[in-house]
Amino acid sequence: MEALKSAWQRFWQEEDGLGTLEILLIIAVLLIIAIAFRKWITKWMESLFNDASKEIKDSKNVNIDDSKLGTP
């Protein structure tokens, strides 16, 4: 137990340890935000994919008049 405590103290005192801790805290905050807004994010992503799918389907149904393209 004492070895773990001393390792934690060394980790805390080193600058690399603080950088790692900052990154872990940022990741934790981002995860908490994602979990809190997961329903809204899911609806937003579904809306994006549905809109993209609709645009693709609409673009396939467009009739192009070849005479207006200027082909020889």
C-alpha positions in Angstrom: 0.0 0.0 0.0 2.9 2.3 0.8 4.4 1.7 -2.6 1.2 2.7 -4.3 1.0 5.9 -2.2 4.6 6.9 -3.0 4.1 6.1 -6.7 1.0 8.3 -6.7 2.9 11.2 -5.0 5.7 10.9 -7.6 3.2 10.9 -10.4 1.4 14.0 -8.9 4.6 15.9 -8.4 6.0 15.3 -11.9 4.9 17.7 -14.7 4.2 14.8 -17.0 1.8 13.4 -14.4 0.0 16.7 -14.3 -0.3 16.8 -18.1 -1.8 13.3 -18.0 -4.2 14.3 -15.3 -5.3 17.3 -17.2 -6.0 15.1 -20.3 -7.9 12.6 -18.2 -10.0 15.4 -16.7 -10.8 16.8 -20.1 -11.8 13.3 -21.3 -14.0 12.8 -18.2 -15.8 16.1 -18.7 -16.4 15.3 -22.4 -17.8 11.9 -21.5 -20.1 13.4 -18.9 -21.4 16.0 -21.4 -21.9 13.3 -24.1 -23.8 11.1 -21.6 -25.9 14.0 -20.4 -26.9 15.0 -24.0 -26.9 11.5 -25.6 -30.6 11.6 -26.5 -30.2 15.1 -28.2 -27.0 13.9 -29.9 -28.7 10.8 -31.2 -31.7 12.7 -32.6 -29.3 15.2 -34.2 -27.2 12.5 -35.8 -30.4 10.6 -37.1 -31.6 13.9 -38.6 -28.3 14.5 -40.3 -28.3 11.0 -41.8 -31.9 11.1 -42.8 -31.4 14.5 -44.6 -28.3 13.1 -46.3 -30.2 10.0 -47.4 -33.1 12.1 -48.7 -30.6 14.3 -50.7 -29.0 11.3 -52.2 -32.4 9.8 -53.2 -33.5 13.1 -54.7 -30.3 13.5 -56.7 -30.8 10.1 -58.2 -34.4 11.0 -59.3 -33.3 14.2 -61.2 -33.9 13.9 -65.0 -31.1 15.4 -67.0 -31.7 16.5 -70.6 -28.6 15.4 -72.5 -29.2 18.0 -75.2 -28.5 20.8 -72.7 -25.1 19.3 -71.7 -23.4 20.3 -74.9 -22.3 16.8 -75.8 -21.3 16.3 -79.4 
